[in-house]
C-alpha cells in the first residue's frame, strides 16, 4: 500500500530523471512498497517517448502494452496496423510482436518494464531482441530488495552503474513521514506517541508499511475508545505484510 504523495524523495527523483534522460538501460530496485513505481510514474510526463509497461508478467502483456502506447503516440506503423485500441486485442501474439518491433524501429523510444513476473529465458530473449532490433533501451523495476523477481533479465544489468537502489527512509525522515500520514488520514489516539514509536520499529522505515499501519489503526478491531491496540495490530501486520523484501 503506497501513499498518493511523494515525501522527501527529490534526490531519488533526480537520479531517475537523469537515467531516463540518458536513454540507456537501467534497473531500479529496492524493498517492496518503498515507492519505486510512484517515483518513476511521477516523472513519465516529462518523457513522452518512454513506453511504460505497468504489468510485465508475460511477453504478450508487454507487447500489448507497447502497442497501446505506440498507438497513443500516433506511431505511423501502429496506426496503420490498428484502427483503434480495440483492434489490438484481435491480433495474435506473433502478429502483435511483429507490429510492435517494426514500430519501435521507426522511432526513438525507451521501454520500462514494471511488475515483472520472474521473467523466463524466452522473455529475456525477447527483451534482447527489442534492444537490438530498434536500438531501444529497456529498463526494469525490481519489486524486491535482492532483485529476485528480475529472473533472466538480471544479467542485462550486470554493471553497477546500471542499477539504482531506492531505500527505506532513515529514522528521522520516517518519523516525519509517519506524522504526515497520520495528519492526512485524521487519525487520532490517546497513545499516539507510543503508536508512532512502534510504527518506526515495525515498518523499518518502509513508507508503504507506514501507510498500511496507519490505515489499519483506524479499523475498529484495533481501537478501544481513543486508544490504539498496538500489540494485536503488530501481530496482524507481521502476518500480512512483508517489509524487508
HELIX and SHEET records of a PDB file:
HELIX    1   1 UNK A   10  UNK A   22  1                                  13    
HELIX    2   2 UNK A   36  UNK A   43  1                                   8    
HELIX    3   3 UNK A   44  UNK A   46  5                                   3    
HELIX    4   4 UNK A   59  UNK A   72  1                                  14    
HELIX    5   5 UNK A   76  UNK A   81  1                                   6    
HELIX    6   6 UNK A   85  UNK A   88  1                                   4    
HELIX    7   7 UNK A   93  UNK A  105  1                                  13    
HELIX    8   8 UNK A  121  UNK A  133  1                                  13    
HELIX    9   9 UNK A  148  UNK A  157  5                                  10    
HELIX   10  10 UNK A  160  UNK A  162  5                                   3    
HELIX   11  11 UNK A  171  UNK A  185  1                                  15    
HELIX   12  12 UNK A  192  UNK A  203  1                                  12    
HELIX   13  13 UNK A  207  UNK A  217  1                                  11    
HELIX   14  14 UNK A  220  UNK A  222  5                                   3    
HELIX   15  15 UNK A  230  UNK A  240  1                                  11    
SHEET    1   A 5 UNK A  50  UNK A  53  0                                        
SHEET    2   A 5 UNK A 110  UNK A 113  1                                        
SHEET    3   A 5 UNK A 137  UNK A 141  1                                        
SHEET    4   A 5 UNK A  27  UNK A  29  1                                        
SHEET    5   A 5 UNK A 163  UNK A 165  1                                        
SHEET    1   B 2 UNK A 223  UNK A 224  0                                        
SHEET    2   B 2 UNK A 227  UNK A 228 -1                                        
END                                                                             
